[in-house]
Amino acid sequence: MSDSAQQAKAQKKAYDEACKRVLSERGIMAHILKACTEEFKDCDLQDIAQRYIQGEPSISRIAVEPEAISPRIESEQTEDKSGTEGTVYYDIRFHAVAPIDGKRIQLIINLEAQNDFNPGYPLLKRAVYYCGRMISSQYGTVFVKSHYEKIQKVYSIWICTMPTKKWEYNISSYQLIEKHLIGHTQAEWSHYDLINIVLVCLGSKSHKQLKGILRLLNMLLLDNISSQEKQKLLEKEFDVTMTPHLEKGVAAMCNLSEGIERRVELRGRKLGEEVGEKRGELRGRKIGEKIGQERGEKTGRKALSVLLQKLMQEGRKEDVDRVLQDDEYQEQLLREYHLK
């Protein structure tokens, strides 16, 4: 791998880490939970941030190998590992309690920042897998033996920054539903309401054209504005407290994105110059061929004119007629008279 490629890879990794750091801020997570979950839609943002989000969110570390030692951040394990399945890392994972019917229920929430909307497999299937792992990993920690009643609901929320055009500015939820094949007896909702996937798709518009969570996330993750302006908007418009953690993350993300943009611009300029040179060479070749052809035709016409004059002077009228009708004979006489 070239130095520039390594630098680009390192810069992208640093940008991704800064993005996770920003999204893991309580004030930002509160907005996401309020907009994307049924449990928190009627809750106050400050209550979600200060009362309902439990402990410190865990931010994943990329392992060198699947068998690498499990990373721990703020005492929360951010990976699930099994001998046959390898290792899966979550971008952000945290616990929350939700006030439902006067009771508090425990939730496990996974938050993913996803740039590649078509990574070679259906993104939803990966999200389903993540939810399945969050459910199965509760055995031995949340419940043991046959105490399945203790299983906690899991959310996997995916912030997709570069979806396809038709998916831009969509927020879609996927969950288990009850469908009656025969009869109408209903099971208790909470017994199977254990998995929920949410896709939050951003796009290319300015945040000024958007509302709600799409406006917040588009401004925070995609808009090409300064770190200072983003911090100002977070505080004044979205009532997000600027902690040192968040301030550092926003600044790093803005600085890194500027570096990436500059590199892309330089690469594009270089590519444009190369393409321009190739086009110029091709165009020059075509022009040269045209000029050469024109010069050749002009020289040929002049040589033929001299040949015809000589034949006329020598009284070879029949040869004149033959030269005009027979190309091979014309070539032969041109060589004989040293005109070619």
C-alpha positions in Angstrom: 0.0 0.0 0.0 1.4 3.4 -1.0 2.0 6.2 1.6 -0.9 8.2 0.3 -3.2 5.2 0.5 -2.1 4.5 4.1 -2.6 8.2 5.0 -6.1 8.1 3.5 -6.9 5.0 5.4 -5.6 6.4 8.7 -7.5 9.7 8.1 -10.8 7.8 7.4 -10.3 5.7 10.5 -9.7 8.9 12.6 -12.8 10.5 11.1 -15.0 7.5 11.8 -13.8 7.5 15.4 -14.5 11.2 15.8 -18.0 10.6 14.3 -18.7 7.8 16.9 -17.4 10.1 19.7 -19.9 12.8 18.6 -22.9 10.4 18.3 -22.1 8.8 21.7 -22.7 12.2 23.4 -25.8 12.0 25.7 -27.3 15.1 24.2 -27.1 13.7 20.7 -28.3 10.2 21.7 -31.3 11.8 23.4 -32.4 13.4 20.1 -32.0 10.1 18.3 -33.9 8.1 20.9 -36.8 10.6 21.0 -37.1 10.6 17.2 -36.5 6.9 16.5 -38.0 4.9 19.4 -41.6 4.4 20.6 -40.5 4.3 24.2 -39.0 7.8 24.3 -41.1 9.8 21.8 -43.0 11.6 24.5 -40.1 12.1 26.9 -38.2 15.3 27.6 -34.8 15.5 26.0 -33.1 16.4 29.2 -34.8 13.5 31.0 -33.6 11.1 28.3 -30.1 12.4 28.5 -29.7 12.6 32.2 -32.2 10.1 33.7 -32.9 7.3 31.1 -29.5 6.7 29.4 -27.6 4.5 31.9 -23.9 4.7 32.5 -21.3 5.6 29.9 -21.9 4.5 26.3 -19.3 2.2 24.9 -17.4 3.0 21.7 -15.9 0.1 19.8 -12.3 -0.4 19.0 -11.3 -2.1 15.7 -9.6 -5.4 16.4 -6.5 -6.3 14.3 -7.8 -9.9 14.1 -11.2 -11.5 15.0 -9.5 -13.4 17.8 -8.1 -10.3 19.3 -8.6 -9.6 23.0 -12.0 -8.1 23.7 -11.7 -4.3 24.2 -13.4 -2.7 27.1 -14.4 1.0 27.3 -15.8 2.4 30.5 -16.3 -1.1 31.8 -18.8 -2.1 29.1 -17.9 -4.9 26.7 -18.5 -3.7 23.1 -18.1 -7.0 21.4 -19.8 -10.4 21.2 -17.6 -13.4 20.6 -18.3 -17.0 20.0 -16.0 -19.7 18.7 -17.9 -20.3 15.5 -19.1 -16.8 14.7 -15.9 -14.9 15.2 -16.0 -11.3 16.5 -18.5 -8.6 15.9 -17.9 -5.0 17.0 -20.6 -2.4 17.7 -19.9 1.2 16.9 -21.8 2.4 20.0 -23.7 0.4 22.6 -25.4 1.5 25.7 -28.2 0.8 28.1 -31.3 2.8 28.8 -34.4 2.5 30.9 -37.8 3.5 29.4 -40.9 4.6 31.4 -43.7 2.3 30.1 -47.0 2.3 31.9 -45.5 3.5 35.2 -42.7 0.9 35.1 -39.2 1.1 33.8 -38.0 -1.4 31.2 -34.4 -2.1 30.4 -33.2 -1.6 26.8 -30.0 -2.4 25.0 -29.3 0.1 22.2 -26.8 -0.2 19.4 -26.0 2.9 17.3 -24.2 2.5 14.0 -22.7 5.2 11.7 -22.8 3.7 8.2 -21.2 5.4 5.2 -21.5 2.5 2.7 -25.2 1.9 2.0 -24.4 -1.0 -0.4 -21.5 -2.8 1.1 -22.0 -6.0 -0.9 -24.8 -7.4 1.2 -28.2 -6.2 2.4 -27.6 -3.7 5.3 -30.8 -4.8 7.0 -29.6 -8.4 7.2 -26.5 -7.1 9.1 -28.8 -5.1 11.4 -30.9 -8.3 12.1 -27.7 -10.2 12.9 -26.6 -7.4 15.3 -30.0 -7.6 17.1 -29.8 -11.4 17.2 -26.3 -11.2 18.8 -27.5 -8.6 21.3 -30.4 -11.0 22.3 -28.3 -14.2 22.5 -25.4 -12.5 24.4 -27.8 -11.7 27.3 -27.6 -15.4 28.3 -25.4 -15.6 31.3 -25.4 -11.9 32.0 -29.1 -10.8 31.9 -30.6 -14.2 32.4 -29.6 -17.8 33.1 -31.2 -21.2 32.7 -34.8 -20.8 31.4 -35.5 -17.3 32.7 -36.3 -15.9 29.3 -38.8 -13.5 30.8 -35.8 -11.4 31.7 -34.6 -10.8 28.1 -34.3 -7.1 27.4 -35.5 -5.4 24.2 -32.7 -4.4 21.8 -32.5 -1.6 19.3 -30.1 -1.3 16.4 -30.2 2.2 14.9 -28.3 2.9 11.7 -27.3 6.4 10.7 -26.7 6.1 7.0 -24.9 9.1 5.7 -24.7 8.2 2.0 -27.8 6.2 1.0 -29.0 5.8 -2.6 -31.1 8.6 -3.9 -34.4 6.9 -3.4 -33.6 6.3 0.3 -32.5 9.8 1.1 -34.3 11.4 4.1 -36.2 8.2 5.0 -36.5 6.9 8.6 -37.8 3.4 8.6 -38.5 1.0 11.5 -38.5 -2.8 11.4 -39.8 -5.0 14.1 -41.6 -8.3 15.0 -45.4 -8.3 14.4 -48.2 -10.7 15.2 -50.1 -12.2 12.3 -53.1 -14.4 12.8 -53.2 -17.4 10.4 -56.2 -19.0 12.2 -58.1 -17.4 15.1 -57.7 -14.0 16.7 -56.1 -14.6 20.1 -53.5 -11.9 20.8 -50.3 -12.4 22.7 -49.0 -9.8 25.0 -47.0 -7.2 22.9 -44.1 -7.1 25.3 -43.5 -10.8 25.0 -42.3 -10.5 21.4 -41.5 -6.8 21.1 -37.9 -7.5 21.6 -36.1 -6.4 18.4 -36.3 -3.1 16.6 -34.2 -1.9 13.7 -34.2 1.7 12.5 -32.6 3.1 9.4 -32.1 6.9 9.4 -31.0 7.9 5.9 -29.5 11.4 5.4 -28.6 13.0 2.1 -27.1 15.8 0.1 -29.4 18.7 1.1 -28.3 21.5 3.5 -29.7 21.1 7.0 -31.6 24.4 6.5 -33.9 22.5 4.2 -34.7 19.8 6.8 -36.5 19.4 10.1 -36.1 17.4 13.3 -33.6 14.7 13.7 -32.7 14.8 10.0 -31.9 18.5 10.3 -29.7 17.8 13.4 -27.8 14.8 11.9 -27.3 16.3 8.5 -25.9 19.5 10.0 -23.7 17.5 12.4 -22.3 14.8 10.1 -22.5 16.2 6.5 -22.9 20.0 6.2 -19.7 21.8 5.2 -19.7 24.4 7.9 -17.2 25.3 10.6 -16.8 23.6 13.9 -17.7 26.8 15.7 -20.9 27.2 13.7 -21.9 23.6 14.4 -21.3 24.1 18.1 -23.4 27.2 18.0 -26.3 25.5 16.3 -26.2 22.5 18.7 -26.5 24.8 21.7 -29.0 27.3 20.4 -31.2 25.3 18.1 -31.1 21.8 19.5 -30.5 22.6 23.2 -27.4 20.3 23.3 -24.9 21.1 26.0 -21.4 21.5 24.6 -19.3 19.3 26.8 -15.5 19.1 26.2 -16.0 15.6 24.8 -18.5 16.8 22.2 -16.6 19.9 21.4 -13.4 17.9 20.8 -15.3 15.4 18.6 -17.0 18.0 16.5 -13.7 19.9 15.9 -11.9 16.7 15.0 -14.6 15.6 12.6 -14.6 19.0 10.9 -10.8 19.2 10.6 -10.6 15.6 9.2 -13.4 16.2 6.7 -11.6 19.2 5.4 -8.5 17.2 4.9 -10.4 14.4 3.1 -12.1 17.0 0.9 -8.7 18.6 0.0 -7.2 15.2 -0.8 -10.2 14.3 -3.0 -10.0 17.7 -4.7 -6.3 17.3 -5.4 -6.9 13.8 -6.6 -9.7 15.0 -8.8 -7.6 17.8 -10.2 -4.7 15.4 -10.9 -7.1 13.0 -12.6 -8.6 15.8 -14.6 -5.2 16.9 -15.7 -4.3 13.4 -16.7 -7.5 13.0 -18.6 -7.0 16.4 -20.2 -3.5 15.4 -21.3 -4.7 12.2 -22.8 -7.6 14.0 -24.5 -5.1 16.6 -25.7 -2.7 13.9 -27.0 -5.6 12.2 -28.8 -6.9 15.5 -30.2 -3.3 16.4 -31.2 -2.9 13.1 -32.9 -6.1 13.5 -34.8 -5.1 17.0 -35.8 -1.7 15.8 -36.8 -3.2 13.0 -38.9 -5.5 15.4 -40.5 -2.7 17.8 -41.3 -0.5 15.0 -42.5 -3.3 13.7 -44.7 -3.9 17.2 -46.1 -0.1 17.7 -46.7 0.1 14.2 -48.3 -2.8 14.9 -50.5 -1.3 18.2 -51.5 2.1 16.6 -52.3 0.4 13.8 -54.2 -1.6 16.2 -56.3 1.5 18.3 -57.1 3.5 15.1 -58.1 0.6 13.9 -60.3 0.4 17.3 -61.9 4.1 17.3 -62.7 3.9 13.7 -64.1 0.9 14.6 -66.4 2.8 17.7 -67.7 5.9 15.5 -68.5 3.7 12.9 -70.3 2.0 15.6 -72.3 5.3 17.1 -73.3 6.5 13.7 -74.5 3.3 13.2 -76.5 2.3 10.2 -74.4 -1.5 10.9 -74.5 -2.5 7.3 -74.0 -0.3 7.1 -70.9 -2.0 10.2 -69.6 -5.4 8.5 -69.9 -4.2 5.3 -68.3 -2.5 7.1 -65.4 -5.9 8.8 -64.6 -7.7 5.5 -64.6 -5.1 3.0 -63.2 -3.7 3.7 -59.7 -1.0 1.0 -59.9 0.3 2.4 -63.3 0.2 5.9 -61.8 2.4 4.7 -58.9 4.8 3.0 -61.3 5.3 6.2 -63.4 5.7 8.4 -60.4 8.6 6.2 -59.2 10.1 6.1 -62.7 10.1 9.9 -62.9 11.4 10.1 -59.3 8.3 12.0 -58.2 7.7 9.7 -55.2 
